[in-house]
Amino acid sequence: MKTIALYAFCLFFAGAGIGHFLLEPFFIQAMPEWVPFRKAIVYISGVVEILLALGLFLKPTRERAGVLIAIFLVVVFPVNVYMALTPENFDLPPAALWIRLPLQVVLIWWVLKVRK
């Protein structure tokens, strides 16, 4: 079961990274306009997510990648807060934007469990 949870997280996180390239306008809009280099941040964070997912998948780097993913999820948390506070900017139900906040905690717990 733990192996399935590990692979599921890897696919989820890599998919999120790929999403940065396929849904670039959405990810740019997710950041406040005052943030500089938003397009570059979207691309860089997408690459980081893909590389971290790969690192989690590979046994020799799994432990470190899991910790780095948890840190990454904490660092990007303010973006989720911004989205929840500005629902008018998104074609998503406001409740969905608020649900993402505790979901971030679940993702951190999940990656810390499967990294061992």
N, CA, C and O atoms as CSV, one atom per row, in Angstrom:
chain,resi,resn,atom,element,x,y,z
A,1,MET,N,N,0.825,-1.202,0.000
A,1,MET,CA,C,0.000,0.000,0.000
A,1,MET,C,C,0.871,1.269,0.000
A,1,MET,O,O,0.561,2.250,-0.675
A,2,LYS,N,N,1.969,1.224,0.775
A,2,LYS,CA,C,2.851,2.388,0.842
A,2,LYS,C,C,3.488,2.663,-0.518
A,2,LYS,O,O,3.690,3.817,-0.894
A,3,THR,N,N,3.803,1.598,-1.251
A,3,THR,CA,C,4.391,1.770,-2.580
A,3,THR,C,C,3.403,2.458,-3.513
A,3,THR,O,O,3.785,3.335,-4.289
A,4,ILE,N,N,2.146,2.067,-3.441
A,4,ILE,CA,C,1.110,2.696,-4.270
A,4,ILE,C,C,0.977,4.173,-3.894
A,4,ILE,O,O,0.864,5.034,-4.768
A,5,ALA,N,N,0.991,4.460,-2.590
A,5,ALA,CA,C,0.893,5.853,-2.140
A,5,ALA,C,C,2.092,6.662,-2.626
A,5,ALA,O,O,1.947,7.825,-3.002
A,6,LEU,N,N,3.271,6.050,-2.619
A,6,LEU,CA,C,4.479,6.722,-3.104
A,6,LEU,C,C,4.357,7.043,-4.587
A,6,LEU,O,O,4.571,8.182,-5.002
A,7,TYR,N,N,4.012,6.035,-5.383
A,7,TYR,CA,C,3.902,6.250,-6.832
A,7,TYR,C,C,2.785,7.231,-7.172
A,7,TYR,O,O,2.916,8.032,-8.097
A,8,ALA,N,N,1.689,7.165,-6.423
A,8,ALA,CA,C,0.576,8.093,-6.661
A,8,ALA,C,C,1.033,9.528,-6.392
A,8,ALA,O,O,0.710,10.439,-7.154
A,9,PHE,N,N,1.788,9.725,-5.302
A,9,PHE,CA,C,2.263,11.074,-5.012
A,9,PHE,C,C,3.223,11.549,-6.094
A,9,PHE,O,O,3.147,12.695,-6.535
A,10,CYS,N,N,4.127,10.670,-6.523
A,10,CYS,CA,C,5.078,11.033,-7.581
A,10,CYS,C,C,4.340,11.463,-8.845
A,10,CYS,O,O,4.683,12.479,-9.449
A,11,LEU,N,N,3.333,10.696,-9.245
A,11,LEU,CA,C,2.550,11.043,-10.438
A,11,LEU,C,C,1.804,12.359,-10.243
A,11,LEU,O,O,1.771,13.207,-11.136
A,12,PHE,N,N,1.211,12.516,-9.072
A,12,PHE,CA,C,0.483,13.749,-8.770
A,12,PHE,C,C,1.406,14.966,-8.847
A,12,PHE,O,O,1.070,15.973,-9.470
A,13,PHE,N,N,2.574,14.861,-8.207
A,13,PHE,CA,C,3.476,16.004,-8.147
A,13,PHE,C,C,4.098,16.299,-9.512
A,13,PHE,O,O,4.237,17.460,-9.896
A,14,ALA,N,N,4.471,15.250,-10.238
A,14,ALA,CA,C,4.995,15.454,-11.597
A,14,ALA,C,C,3.911,16.054,-12.491
A,14,ALA,O,O,4.187,16.933,-13.308
A,15,GLY,N,N,2.678,15.576,-12.331
A,15,GLY,CA,C,1.563,16.125,-13.102
A,15,GLY,C,C,1.328,17.591,-12.800
A,15,GLY,O,O,1.023,18.376,-13.698
A,16,ALA,N,N,1.469,17.962,-11.535
A,16,ALA,CA,C,1.339,19.378,-11.166
A,16,ALA,C,C,2.439,20.194,-11.834
A,16,ALA,O,O,2.197,21.307,-12.302
A,17,GLY,N,N,3.638,19.643,-11.875
A,17,GLY,CA,C,4.744,20.335,-12.534
A,17,GLY,C,C,4.500,20.517,-14.017
A,17,GLY,O,O,4.751,21.590,-14.566
A,18,ILE,N,N,4.015,19.478,-14.664
A,18,ILE,CA,C,3.688,19.555,-16.096
A,18,ILE,C,C,2.572,20.580,-16.321
A,18,ILE,O,O,2.556,21.288,-17.328
A,19,GLY,N,N,1.648,20.643,-15.374
A,19,GLY,CA,C,0.558,21.609,-15.463
A,19,GLY,C,C,1.041,23.052,-15.548
A,19,GLY,O,O,0.373,23.900,-16.140
A,20,HIS,N,N,2.204,23.332,-14.954
A,20,HIS,CA,C,2.749,24.686,-15.033
A,20,HIS,C,C,3.022,25.102,-16.475
A,20,HIS,O,O,2.957,26.285,-16.808
A,21,PHE,N,N,3.323,24.136,-17.322
A,21,PHE,CA,C,3.605,24.427,-18.734
A,21,PHE,C,C,2.332,24.397,-19.571
A,21,PHE,O,O,2.185,25.180,-20.510
A,22,LEU,N,N,1.416,23.498,-19.232
A,22,LEU,CA,C,0.182,23.371,-20.013
A,22,LEU,C,C,-0.859,24.432,-19.647
A,22,LEU,O,O,-1.664,24.837,-20.486
A,23,LEU,N,N,-0.835,24.874,-18.398
A,23,LEU,CA,C,-1.815,25.849,-17.903
A,23,LEU,C,C,-1.123,27.110,-17.398
A,23,LEU,O,O,-1.513,27.687,-16.383
A,24,GLU,N,N,-0.103,27.517,-18.115
A,24,GLU,CA,C,0.719,28.659,-17.710
A,24,GLU,C,C,-0.104,29.894,-17.312
A,24,GLU,O,O,0.181,30.484,-16.270
A,25,PRO,N,N,-1.107,30.310,-18.093
A,25,PRO,CA,C,-1.860,31.514,-17.702
A,25,PRO,C,C,-2.523,31.383,-16.328
A,25,PRO,O,O,-2.565,32.347,-15.563
A,26,PHE,N,N,-3.034,30.207,-16.020
A,26,PHE,CA,C,-3.661,29.984,-14.708
A,26,PHE,C,C,-2.645,30.180,-13.584
A,26,PHE,O,O,-2.927,30.855,-12.594
A,27,PHE,N,N,-1.471,29.589,-13.744
A,27,PHE,CA,C,-0.458,29.675,-12.704
A,27,PHE,C,C,0.096,31.090,-12.572
A,27,PHE,O,O,0.440,31.514,-11.468
A,28,ILE,N,N,0.185,31.815,-13.661
A,28,ILE,CA,C,0.621,33.214,-13.588
A,28,ILE,C,C,-0.421,34.033,-12.836
A,28,ILE,O,O,-0.082,34.863,-11.994
A,29,GLN,N,N,-1.684,33.793,-13.147
A,29,GLN,CA,C,-2.779,34.523,-12.502
A,29,GLN,C,C,-2.875,34.190,-11.008
A,29,GLN,O,O,-3.433,34.968,-10.234
A,30,ALA,N,N,-2.336,33.044,-10.605
A,30,ALA,CA,C,-2.413,32.626,-9.206
A,30,ALA,C,C,-1.527,33.481,-8.302
A,30,ALA,O,O,-1.662,33.439,-7.079
A,31,MET,N,N,-0.636,34.245,-8.892
A,31,MET,CA,C,0.259,35.106,-8.112
A,31,MET,C,C,-0.191,36.561,-8.216
A,31,MET,O,O,-0.696,36.984,-9.256
A,32,PRO,N,N,-0.009,37.318,-7.153
A,32,PRO,CA,C,-0.347,38.744,-7.226
A,32,PRO,C,C,0.454,39.437,-8.324
A,32,PRO,O,O,1.575,39.033,-8.634
A,33,GLU,N,N,-0.127,40.480,-8.907
A,33,GLU,CA,C,0.531,41.186,-10.011
A,33,GLU,C,C,1.839,41.850,-9.597
A,33,GLU,O,O,2.697,42.091,-10.446
A,34,TRP,N,N,2.008,42.145,-8.326
A,34,TRP,CA,C,3.225,42.815,-7.882
A,34,TRP,C,C,4.430,41.865,-7.823
A,34,TRP,O,O,5.567,42.314,-7.672
A,35,VAL,N,N,4.184,40.567,-7.942
A,35,VAL,CA,C,5.293,39.607,-7.931
A,35,VAL,C,C,6.039,39.727,-9.264
A,35,VAL,O,O,5.433,39.582,-10.325
A,36,PRO,N,N,7.352,39.990,-9.215
A,36,PRO,CA,C,8.105,40.119,-10.468
A,36,PRO,C,C,8.406,38.746,-11.084
A,36,PRO,O,O,8.434,37.731,-10.389
A,37,PHE,N,N,8.625,38.740,-12.373
A,37,PHE,CA,C,9.052,37.532,-13.094
A,37,PHE,C,C,8.094,36.352,-12.902
A,37,PHE,O,O,8.526,35.211,-12.735
A,38,ARG,N,N,6.802,36.636,-12.927
A,38,ARG,CA,C,5.817,35.586,-12.665
A,38,ARG,C,C,5.923,34.436,-13.655
A,38,ARG,O,O,5.836,33.274,-13.258
A,39,LYS,N,N,6.108,34.737,-14.934
A,39,LYS,CA,C,6.209,33.676,-15.936
A,39,LYS,C,C,7.425,32.788,-15.660
A,39,LYS,O,O,7.330,31.562,-15.730
A,40,ALA,N,N,8.547,33.394,-15.352
A,40,ALA,CA,C,9.754,32.627,-15.040
A,40,ALA,C,C,9.540,31.775,-13.788
A,40,ALA,O,O,9.977,30.626,-13.735
A,41,ILE,N,N,8.870,32.338,-12.786
A,41,ILE,CA,C,8.593,31.592,-11.556
A,41,ILE,C,C,7.721,30.382,-11.856
A,41,ILE,O,O,7.944,29.304,-11.305
A,42,VAL,N,N,6.738,30.552,-12.719
A,42,VAL,CA,C,5.863,29.432,-13.083
A,42,VAL,C,C,6.677,28.318,-13.734
A,42,VAL,O,O,6.533,27.151,-13.371
A,43,TYR,N,N,7.525,28.670,-14.686
A,43,TYR,CA,C,8.335,27.657,-15.366
A,43,TYR,C,C,9.331,27.002,-14.415
A,43,TYR,O,O,9.476,25.779,-14.408
A,44,ILE,N,N,10.008,27.804,-13.624
A,44,ILE,CA,C,11.008,27.263,-12.707
A,44,ILE,C,C,10.348,26.346,-11.675
A,44,ILE,O,O,10.859,25.264,-11.387
A,45,SER,N,N,9.223,26.776,-11.125
A,45,SER,CA,C,8.552,25.934,-10.128
A,45,SER,C,C,8.010,24.655,-10.763
A,45,SER,O,O,7.952,23.617,-10.104
A,46,GLY,N,N,7.617,24.718,-12.026
A,46,GLY,CA,C,7.188,23.503,-12.724
A,46,GLY,C,C,8.335,22.520,-12.871
A,46,GLY,O,O,8.163,21.324,-12.632
A,47,VAL,N,N,9.500,23.010,-13.260
A,47,VAL,CA,C,10.682,22.154,-13.384
A,47,VAL,C,C,11.060,21.581,-12.024
A,47,VAL,O,O,11.391,20.401,-11.915
A,48,VAL,N,N,11.011,22.415,-10.987
A,48,VAL,CA,C,11.338,21.963,-9.634
A,48,VAL,C,C,10.390,20.836,-9.216
A,48,VAL,O,O,10.836,19.831,-8.663
A,49,GLU,N,N,9.100,20.989,-9.471
A,49,GLU,CA,C,8.138,19.950,-9.096
A,49,GLU,C,C,8.423,18.641,-9.831
A,49,GLU,O,O,8.365,17.568,-9.231
A,50,ILE,N,N,8.725,18.723,-11.104
A,50,ILE,CA,C,9.028,17.513,-11.871
A,50,ILE,C,C,10.290,16.844,-11.339
A,50,ILE,O,O,10.314,15.628,-11.152
A,51,LEU,N,N,11.334,17.624,-11.096
A,51,LEU,CA,C,12.590,17.058,-10.583
A,51,LEU,C,C,12.418,16.482,-9.183
A,51,LEU,O,O,12.978,15.429,-8.878
A,52,LEU,N,N,11.661,17.147,-8.337
A,52,LEU,CA,C,11.427,16.616,-6.998
A,52,LEU,C,C,10.601,15.333,-7.046
A,52,LEU,O,O,10.842,14.415,-6.262
A,53,ALA,N,N,9.636,15.260,-7.953
A,53,ALA,CA,C,8.861,14.025,-8.107
A,53,ALA,C,C,9.774,12.878,-8.539
A,53,ALA,O,O,9.649,11.757,-8.045
A,54,LEU,N,N,10.683,13.162,-9.452
A,54,LEU,CA,C,11.653,12.154,-9.885
A,54,LEU,C,C,12.561,11.752,-8.720
A,54,LEU,O,O,12.843,10.570,-8.524
A,55,GLY,N,N,13.013,12.736,-7.955
A,55,GLY,CA,C,13.846,12.446,-6.795
A,55,GLY,C,C,13.124,11.593,-5.765
A,55,GLY,O,O,13.740,10.734,-5.135
A,56,LEU,N,N,11.840,11.813,-5.587
A,56,LEU,CA,C,11.044,11.009,-4.658
A,56,LEU,C,C,10.874,9.589,-5.186
A,56,LEU,O,O,10.847,8.633,-4.411
A,57,PHE,N,N,10.763,9.456,-6.476
A,57,PHE,CA,C,10.589,8.149,-7.111
A,57,PHE,C,C,11.839,7.284,-6.943
A,57,PHE,O,O,11.737,6.075,-6.735
A,58,LEU,N,N,13.014,7.903,-7.033
A,58,LEU,CA,C,14.275,7.165,-6.973
A,58,LEU,C,C,14.685,6.922,-5.518
A,58,LEU,O,O,14.766,7.856,-4.720
A,59,LYS,N,N,14.937,5.678,-5.193
A,59,LYS,CA,C,15.227,5.301,-3.812
A,59,LYS,C,C,16.420,6.051,-3.200
A,59,LYS,O,O,16.323,6.480,-2.051
A,60,PRO,N,N,17.538,6.227,-3.916
A,60,PRO,CA,C,18.679,6.905,-3.285
A,60,PRO,C,C,18.410,8.357,-2.884
A,60,PRO,O,O,19.061,8.871,-1.975
A,61,THR,N,N,17.476,9.016,-3.536
A,61,THR,CA,C,17.200,10.424,-3.241
A,61,THR,C,C,15.832,10.635,-2.588
A,61,THR,O,O,15.414,11.771,-2.364
A,62,ARG,N,N,15.151,9.557,-2.290
A,62,ARG,CA,C,13.757,9.639,-1.807
A,62,ARG,C,C,13.624,10.451,-0.524
A,62,ARG,O,O,12.779,11.342,-0.437
A,63,GLU,N,N,14.447,10.152,0.464
A,63,GLU,CA,C,14.338,10.815,1.769
A,63,GLU,C,C,14.523,12.328,1.626
A,63,GLU,O,O,13.710,13.110,2.117
A,64,ARG,N,N,15.594,12.725,0.953
A,64,ARG,CA,C,15.887,14.155,0.793
A,64,ARG,C,C,14.817,14.846,-0.062
A,64,ARG,O,O,14.383,15.952,0.260
A,65,ALA,N,N,14.401,14.202,-1.136
A,65,ALA,CA,C,13.378,14.794,-2.009
A,65,ALA,C,C,12.066,14.976,-1.261
A,65,ALA,O,O,11.374,15.976,-1.453
A,66,GLY,N,N,11.719,14.013,-0.407
A,66,GLY,CA,C,10.489,14.139,0.375
A,66,GLY,C,C,10.505,15.352,1.284
A,66,GLY,O,O,9.513,16.075,1.387
A,67,VAL,N,N,11.631,15.574,1.944
A,67,VAL,CA,C,11.764,16.745,2.813
A,67,VAL,C,C,11.713,18.028,1.979
A,67,VAL,O,O,11.069,19.002,2.371
A,68,LEU,N,N,12.389,18.024,0.834
A,68,LEU,CA,C,12.379,19.213,-0.028
A,68,LEU,C,C,10.981,19.498,-0.576
A,68,LEU,O,O,10.599,20.660,-0.710
A,69,ILE,N,N,10.224,18.466,-0.889
A,69,ILE,CA,C,8.843,18.672,-1.350
A,69,ILE,C,C,8.012,19.300,-0.236
A,69,ILE,O,O,7.236,20.223,-0.482
A,70,ALA,N,N,8.173,18.799,0.994
A,70,ALA,CA,C,7.431,19.375,2.121
A,70,ALA,C,C,7.772,20.851,2.279
A,70,ALA,O,O,6.883,21.674,2.499
A,71,ILE,N,N,9.046,21.191,2.169
A,71,ILE,CA,C,9.464,22.601,2.262
A,71,ILE,C,C,8.877,23.402,1.110
A,71,ILE,O,O,8.389,24.514,1.309
A,72,PHE,N,N,8.922,22.843,-0.088
A,72,PHE,CA,C,8.362,23.510,-1.270
A,72,PHE,C,C,6.876,23.805,-1.061
A,72,PHE,O,O,6.406,24.894,-1.387
A,73,LEU,N,N,6.143,22.838,-0.519
A,73,LEU,CA,C,4.708,23.030,-0.296
A,73,LEU,C,C,4.442,24.136,0.724
A,73,LEU,O,O,3.445,24.849,0.614
A,74,VAL,N,N,5.313,24.283,1.706
A,74,VAL,CA,C,5.173,25.382,2.666
A,74,VAL,C,C,5.461,26.716,1.978
A,74,VAL,O,O,4.763,27.702,2.212
A,75,VAL,N,N,6.486,26.741,1.132
A,75,VAL,CA,C,6.882,27.978,0.447
A,75,VAL,C,C,5.786,28.473,-0.497
A,75,VAL,O,O,5.560,29.679,-0.596
A,76,VAL,N,N,5.103,27.562,-1.189
A,76,VAL,CA,C,4.073,27.994,-2.145
A,76,VAL,C,C,2.704,28.187,-1.490
A,76,VAL,O,O,1.754,28.594,-2.160
A,77,PHE,N,N,2.592,27.902,-0.199
A,77,PHE,CA,C,1.313,28.046,0.503
A,77,PHE,C,C,0.720,29.451,0.373
A,77,PHE,O,O,-0.493,29.568,0.202
A,78,PRO,N,N,1.518,30.521,0.446
A,78,PRO,CA,C,0.931,31.863,0.292
A,78,PRO,C,C,0.191,32.060,-1.035
A,78,PRO,O,O,-0.753,32.847,-1.100
A,79,VAL,N,N,0.600,31.368,-2.073
A,79,VAL,CA,C,-0.128,31.463,-3.349
A,79,VAL,C,C,-1.545,30.923,-3.170
A,79,VAL,O,O,-2.503,31.505,-3.679
A,80,ASN,N,N,-1.678,29.816,-2.449
A,80,ASN,CA,C,-3.008,29.248,-2.208
A,80,ASN,C,C,-3.865,30.191,-1.366
A,80,ASN,O,O,-5.069,30.314,-1.588
A,81,VAL,N,N,-3.237,30.848,-0.404
A,81,VAL,CA,C,-3.968,31.821,0.417
A,81,VAL,C,C,-4.433,32.989,-0.458
A,81,VAL,O,O,-5.581,33.424,-0.362
A,82,TYR,N,N,-3.542,33.490,-1.305
A,82,TYR,CA,C,-3.908,34.585,-2.215
A,82,TYR,C,C,-5.095,34.180,-3.096
A,82,TYR,O,O,-6.026,34.962,-3.286
A,83,MET,N,N,-5.057,32.980,-3.620
A,83,MET,CA,C,-6.157,32.521,-4.479
A,83,MET,C,C,-7.467,32.454,-3.703
A,83,MET,O,O,-8.513,32.850,-4.217
A,84,ALA,N,N,-7.416,31.952,-2.461
A,84,ALA,CA,C,-8.635,31.852,-1.652
A,84,ALA,C,C,-9.198,33.233,-1.327
A,84,ALA,O,O,-10.413,33.404,-1.224
A,85,LEU,N,N,-8.317,34.214,-1.168
A,85,LEU,CA,C,-8.757,35.569,-0.824
A,85,LEU,C,C,-9.217,36.379,-2.036
A,85,LEU,O,O,-9.852,37.422,-1.878
A,86,THR,N,N,-8.903,35.908,-3.241
A,86,THR,CA,C,-9.300,36.609,-4.466
A,86,THR,C,C,-10.029,35.650,-5.415
A,86,THR,O,O,-9.584,35.457,-6.546
A,87,PRO,N,N,-11.131,35.052,-4.980
A,87,PRO,CA,C,-11.824,34.059,-5.809
A,87,PRO,C,C,-12.379,34.631,-7.113
A,87,PRO,O,O,-12.619,33.891,-8.068
A,88,GLU,N,N,-12.581,35.939,-7.150
A,88,GLU,CA,C,-13.114,36.559,-8.357
A,88,GLU,C,C,-12.140,36.459,-9.534
A,88,GLU,O,O,-12.538,36.653,-10.683
A,89,ASN,N,N,-10.894,36.163,-9.262
A,89,ASN,CA,C,-9.893,36.051,-10.321
A,89,ASN,C,C,-9.858,34.664,-10.986
A,89,ASN,O,O,-9.107,34.451,-11.937
A,90,PHE,N,N,-10.663,33.735,-10.488
A,90,PHE,CA,C,-10.554,32.360,-10.953
A,90,PHE,C,C,-11.909,31.773,-11.309
A,90,PHE,O,O,-12.935,32.139,-10.735
A,91,ASP,N,N,-11.893,30.868,-12.253
A,91,ASP,CA,C,-13.126,30.184,-12.667
A,91,ASP,C,C,-13.312,28.915,-11.845
A,91,ASP,O,O,-13.590,27.845,-12.387
A,92,LEU,N,N,-13.157,29.047,-10.553
A,92,LEU,CA,C,-13.330,27.932,-9.624
A,92,LEU,C,C,-14.265,28.380,-8.513
A,92,LEU,O,O,-14.300,29.563,-8.174
A,93,PRO,N,N,-15.017,27.458,-7.949
A,93,PRO,CA,C,-15.864,27.841,-6.816
A,93,PRO,C,C,-14.986,28.303,-5.643
A,93,PRO,O,O,-13.958,27.687,-5.362
A,94,PRO,N,N,-15.383,29.369,-4.966
A,94,PRO,CA,C,-14.595,29.838,-3.822
A,94,PRO,C,C,-14.309,28.734,-2.796
A,94,PRO,O,O,-13.227,28.689,-2.211
A,95,ALA,N,N,-15.278,27.855,-2.585
A,95,ALA,CA,C,-15.072,26.763,-1.618
A,95,ALA,C,C,-13.899,25.880,-2.027
A,95,ALA,O,O,-13.146,25.406,-1.176
A,96,ALA,N,N,-13.747,25.663,-3.320
A,96,ALA,CA,C,-12.628,24.832,-3.800
A,96,ALA,C,C,-11.291,25.500,-3.477
A,96,ALA,O,O,-10.321,24.819,-3.145
A,97,LEU,N,N,-11.238,26.813,-3.574
A,97,LEU,CA,C,-10.008,27.536,-3.273
A,97,LEU,C,C,-9.674,27.459,-1.785
A,97,LEU,O,O,-8.501,27.397,-1.413
A,98,TRP,N,N,-10.694,27.463,-0.937
A,98,TRP,CA,C,-10.465,27.354,0.503
A,98,TRP,C,C,-10.104,25.921,0.901
A,98,TRP,O,O,-9.329,25.717,1.835
A,99,ILE,N,N,-10.651,24.947,0.213
A,99,ILE,CA,C,-10.344,23.540,0.512
A,99,ILE,C,C,-8.875,23.238,0.230
A,99,ILE,O,O,-8.281,22.371,0.872
A,100,ARG,N,N,-8.296,23.947,-0.722
A,100,ARG,CA,C,-6.886,23.732,-1.054
A,100,ARG,C,C,-5.964,24.020,0.128
A,100,ARG,O,O,-4.875,23.452,0.210
A,101,LEU,N,N,-6.380,24.889,1.039
A,101,LEU,CA,C,-5.508,25.256,2.156
A,101,LEU,C,C,-5.237,24.070,3.085
A,101,LEU,O,O,-4.073,23.742,3.313
A,102,PRO,N,N,-6.263,23.417,3.628
A,102,PRO,CA,C,-5.960,22.240,4.461
A,102,PRO,C,C,-5.426,21.065,3.630
A,102,PRO,O,O,-4.729,20.200,4.160
A,103,LEU,N,N,-5.749,21.034,2.345
A,103,LEU,CA,C,-5.220,19.981,1.485
A,103,LEU,C,C,-3.692,20.051,1.424
A,103,LEU,O,O,-3.028,19.022,1.292
A,104,GLN,N,N,-3.146,21.238,1.518
A,104,GLN,CA,C,-1.688,21.408,1.505
A,104,GLN,C,C,-1.070,20.674,2.704
A,104,GLN,O,O,-0.004,20.071,2.583
A,105,VAL,N,N,-1.733,20.727,3.841
A,105,VAL,CA,C,-1.251,20.018,5.035
A,105,VAL,C,C,-1.291,18.515,4.793
A,105,VAL,O,O,-0.371,17.796,5.184
A,106,VAL,N,N,-2.344,18.044,4.155
A,106,VAL,CA,C,-2.459,16.619,3.825
A,106,VAL,C,C,-1.331,16.196,2.880
A,106,VAL,O,O,-0.747,15.126,3.048
A,107,LEU,N,N,-1.031,17.027,1.901
A,107,LEU,CA,C,0.052,16.704,0.967
A,107,LEU,C,C,1.401,16.638,1.678
A,107,LEU,O,O,2.220,15.769,1.380
A,108,ILE,N,N,1.631,17.546,2.609
A,108,ILE,CA,C,2.884,17.529,3.366
A,108,ILE,C,C,2.967,16.249,4.200
A,108,ILE,O,O,4.003,15.584,4.219
A,109,TRP,N,N,1.889,15.912,4.880
A,109,TRP,CA,C,1.860,14.670,5.658
A,109,TRP,C,C,2.118,13.470,4.765
A,109,TRP,O,O,2.909,12.590,5.105
A,110,TRP,N,N,1.441,13.436,3.611
A,110,TRP,CA,C,1.550,12.321,2.674
A,110,TRP,C,C,3.000,12.134,2.217
A,110,TRP,O,O,3.524,11.022,2.271
A,111,VAL,N,N,3.647,13.204,1.773
A,111,VAL,CA,C,5.013,13.062,1.254
A,111,VAL,C,C,5.986,12.690,2.376
A,111,VAL,O,O,6.938,11.944,2.143
A,112,LEU,N,N,5.762,13.191,3.564
A,112,LEU,CA,C,6.659,12.825,4.649
A,112,LEU,C,C,6.489,11.359,5.048
A,112,LEU,O,O,7.443,10.737,5.516
A,113,LYS,N,N,5.301,10.803,4.873
A,113,LYS,CA,C,5.066,9.383,5.144
A,113,LYS,C,C,5.723,8.478,4.092
A,113,LYS,O,O,6.340,7.470,4.435
A,114,VAL,N,N,5.588,8.839,2.827
A,114,VAL,CA,C,6.072,7.942,1.761
A,114,VAL,C,C,7.572,8.089,1.504
A,114,VAL,O,O,8.145,7.266,0.790
A,115,ARG,N,N,8.217,9.098,2.056
A,115,ARG,CA,C,9.629,9.301,1.779
A,115,ARG,C,C,10.520,8.295,2.493
A,115,ARG,O,O,11.681,8.137,2.117
A,116,LYS,N,N,10.014,7.617,3.503
A,116,LYS,CA,C,10.827,6.692,4.298
A,116,LYS,C,C,10.887,5.315,3.682
A,116,LYS,O,O,11.531,4.421,4.230
